[in-house]
């Protein structure tokens, strides 16, 4: 369950309220998980290796997050759109994107190798398969081709 961002009696933003993450707290926790050196995300997903949290602290992150036009819409935090391959979560690099758009733009270089997004080599046939994400977790097959 996600709850509205809330401040405590001292005016500090809370990460969670009654054991439920706040809107900004959910995103902050994801940043922490992805940037933990040697953590599970960096171990399982090599594209998070070397990622760092460029926000000074949770308070500054919430202030930045709440100023975004898409705040409160449930959109995802993306660090790569502005600067491809970026490894720093920061005010300069991050934007909020709808899940469908963020999924569409996901760089799956570990699966595709040196080929364009949506293209993979079928080693058995030597041909290239092309797919396109529909943004809902399902890939649409576009066909098989002799060149990428």
N, C-alpha and C positions, 0 to 999 in steps of 0.2 A: 504494500500500500504506500502510495506517495501522498504527502501532505504539503500544504502551502509553506513557503519559506516563512520562518517565524523568528523573532528576536527574543532574547531572554530579558530579565529585569535590568541588566546592564547595557542593553542595546546591541548585544552581539548576536550574530546570526547562528542559529542552531543547525547542526548536521541532521538531527532527527528529533521528533517529538513523539513521546509515548511509544518508543521503539519503532516508529515508522519514519523512513527517510523523507527529508524535505525534497522539493523539486531540485534545488541546487545541490543538496547533499547527495542525491543519487549520482549526478554527473561527477561531483568531486570524488566520490568513492571510486568511480570507474577510472578517473585519472590516476588516482593513487595506485590502484591495482595494476594498471598498464605501465606505470613508471617505476614500479618497485624493482630495483636491480636484483636479478636472479629470481624474481617472483614467478608465480605460475603462468601468468600471461606471457611474460618474456620467454619462458621456457617452452610453452606450447605454441606460441605464435611469434615466429622470428621477426616479423615486421614491427614488433614492439621493442626489440632489442635496441638499447640506446635512447629510448624515449625518456624525456625528462619533463617534470612539472615546472613550468616557467611562471606560474602564478605564485605570488609571495606567500599567500596563506588562504585559508578558506574564506575569511572575511572579504578579502579583495576579490576573490573569485565570484562570490555572491553579488557583490556590487557590480562587477562587470556583467555577469549573467543577467541580472535583472534589467539592465539597460538595453539588452538585445531585443530587437523587434519581435522575434519569435519566442520570447520568454513565456513560459507557461503553456506552450502548445504541445509539449511532449516530444519535441524534436531532439535529435542526437547531436552531440558535440563532435565536430570534425576538425582535425588539425592539418589535413593535407590539401584541401581545396585551394587555398590561397597560394600555397607553395608546395608543390608535389614532392613527396618523400620527406617532408618536414618531420622532425623528431621532437619538437618542443611544443607543449601545450601552453599557450600564452594568449594574451589579449591581441597581439599582433597576428597570430596564426590561426586562431580558432573562429569558427562560425557554427551556427546552429542550422541543421538541415533536416528535412523530413526523412524518416527512415527509408522510404522508397528511393529517394534521391541518393542518400548516403550509400545504400546497398548497390545501386547502379554504378556508382563511382568507385566502389571498392577495388583496390589494386591487389589482385591475387597473383602477384609475380611468382610466388613459390609454386603455384599450380601451372602457370602458363609459360614460365621460362622467359626467353627473350622476345616473345611474340606480343602483338598488340592485345589490348584488353579484349577479352571474349574469344581469343584464338588459342588453340592448343594443337600440338603435333600428335597425330596418331602414329605411334612408332611402328605398328604392324603394317599399316598401309602406306605410310610416308606422306599422307595427305593431312590437311589442316581442317579441324572442326571449328565451326564458329557458333557461338551462343551469345545471347543477350539477356541480361537480367530483366525480369518484368517488374522488379522492385517489391515483390511480395514473397521472396524466397524461392521462386521458381524461375529456372532458366528456360528460355525459348530457343530451340534448336534452329539455326539458320541454314545449315548445310555443310557439305564437305567440299573443299577446294584444293587445288594443286599448289597454290601459293598463299602465304599468310595475308 
